[in-house]
């Protein structure tokens, strides 16, 4: 049977959040707060990101904007111009990181593309996401690529309608419960959850138990055993 297989990008096809985590660690060290530990600083940043992502979206530049706001809110010393420059440089470090495919991705997509229609469905800053797709060398594996501001149930319904996908024969594959698994299921599609140890905290949610519409796999390469 031929399926429509829809793939997330960041932390499903290639590493992404580990670079943001490293930048956050550097931020905490630079902030050097007298009473707040990294977990408590993270809670403040999470609140800022929850509010700002609805306005500005995602990506390295927006992450740096959020870090600046967090710094201004928590800093215990006079803010200097060079301090803000130091924080802004963190975005450059993220963007400049080499793109690292997750193990098994290239060969698995190559095999799946011989018998199914593959779609890449990602959210984030369009130029930043297009750059990562180009650097990945995977663009040719996909029948269609879509970059959206938010991946919610409405976005999945629109994708399925635009591409003529039959919901019962369409599977969303990703690492994020919030953006990949749960909204796809809500939209009437099927889902494959491939957990990633470093999934962004704001993308974590409970997921339904495995069922005929929901698979949980340990490795990306395990997809070929099911499709």
C-alpha angles and dihedrals in degrees: 000000000000118000139189104239115195117196132202114219116207113068090356100066099012140010115271119141095055088072092052089049091053090050090050091052090053089048093053091049091049093046090052094187115199097223111011120085124208093270092053092047088049090055090055092047091048090056092050092048093048090057099039099043090066088059106031103022125216140310141086097296093051091045089056091050088054092048090053091052091047091049093051089049097049107027115119097198138058112290113241127194091241090055091059090045089054091054093045089054089064089073090055090053091053094049093046095054114114112256109249119197116218113250114280097010101115098047093040093053090046091056096041092050090063092066109018139046110252124204128185112217117180140155130217141073105344098223093044092049093046089051091053092047090052093047091048094063089220101107093100091059093067131079090203138008125203128183115193137175094238134010104219131141092274091054091052093049090051092048091051092047095046093050097037094243120171105226095218090054096043125093127189112210122198152116099245121088091193100048105021114026109029101041091045090053090046089053091055098257128121123251142211116202116204105179119220120203092224103042110152112267092236090057095056121106137143114276129208120262116270113279142149088292098039130056128183115203130183097211137029090232090062088076091084089064091062106032 
